[in-house]
Amino acid sequence: MKKIIPFVSDSNEDTIALWLSYLGNKMTDYQIVLFENLTLEQKLSADVAIVANPNPADIAQLKNLIWVQSLWAGVEKLLQDVPDASFDIVRMVDLSLADTMAQSVLAWTLYLHKNMALYKQQQDSKIWKQHREVAPEDKNIAILGLGNLGLASALKLKVNGFNVLGWGRSKKEIQGVTTYHGTLGLNQILRVADIVVCLLPLTPETNNLLDKRKLDLLSSNASIINFARAAIIDYKYLLEKIENSELSHAVLDVFDSEPLSEKSALWADPNITILPHISAPTNMKSAASITAKHINDFYTLGKKPKFIDKLKGY
């Protein structure tokens, strides 16, 4: 009899069906079973589960879990929903995800660098006007967060000629990239940034990191790209800064509540670009392969994959 691996998700039926198909194709030695279809005995015997936006009440019924494999890179919601989890949490670390994010960072950096939003506004008003464009090497792109996603994005921008700066909580060395760290370093990088790209995980330390004081360090010509989590930036004050022409533009892909409410004031400002959480979608095929390897290594070799530090949140 094949080992049963619970799949716990509150995603829609079509998404769940796709995940089950990809996971099933990669894990032929195991039986992936949707939580709703598990028997009581199967719930109690499960020591590993695969999760994607799981209902905390469902997770609570899997009382003997040793670890869970999240299909997302960000696991702060899972930590929030199950704060006293006795099991370890493995986040999705996928090189293809880093490549996808780096492409998005480059694309939307170019969007700002090439004044695309401004030219679209001019088209809407039938205005024919050219604007000065500086060379990429004269544009300071500040990457906040130098993990896998940040590193890939920094290198992608560097290859395309931009002057890349990077910031993290601890000191890091990246060839060709000027790096900063700590509170002092964050203040320094924000003061010189033309475009700030936020790729930080959401943790107690990064929650509201870019508050009023930090946003006030940016020049009026600076722009922000947030591909991380909404709670890292004070959106209310960000909107105020943009409305007062104290910031140039913001590209926002993440929000406290998604989909973004039609009543949100963020929609109306022409200097804010709203994206529907598209910067780095999980690649189901590669994620299924990674999940299959982790679970197979655990059962055949007794090797547990690298899990997150629950206190740090990543």
Summary of the structure (lengths in Angstrom):
residues: 314
radius of gyration: 21.5
end to end distance: 35.4
largest distance: 70.5
contacts: 959
relative contact order: 0.14
helix: 40%
strand: 18%
